[in-house]
Amino acid sequence: MPRYEYRCRACGERFELRRPMAEAEAPAPCPQGHEETSRVLSVFADLRARAETVGPPAGGCGPGCACAS
C-alpha cells in the first residue's frame, strides 16, 4: 500500500499515511486533530523528478554506460 505525505495548514506538521491509491486525495486529519491538510510531494518523488530533469552526468553514468555520448 502506498504512503502519502500530508501537511497540516493549521500547525504545519508533516505526516505520512498508508492508504489505497483511491483514497490519496481523501481528507487526512493531522495527528494533532486539525482538519485542514493538503497532500504534498514526497521527498522521494521530488528527488526522482529532479534526477529526471537533470539527466545523467556528462560522459555517462560510469564505465560501460549506455547513456554516454
SULSULGI-V521572 format. One record per helix or strand of 2 or more residues. SS is the DSSP state (h for helix, s for strand). FROM is the first residue (numbers start at 1). TO is the last residue. If there is no record, write none. Layout:
ss->SS from->FROM to->TO
ss->SS from->FROM to->TO
This chain:
ss->s from->3 to->8
ss->s from->14 to->18
ss->h from->21 to->23
ss->s from->37 to->40
ss->h from->43 to->54
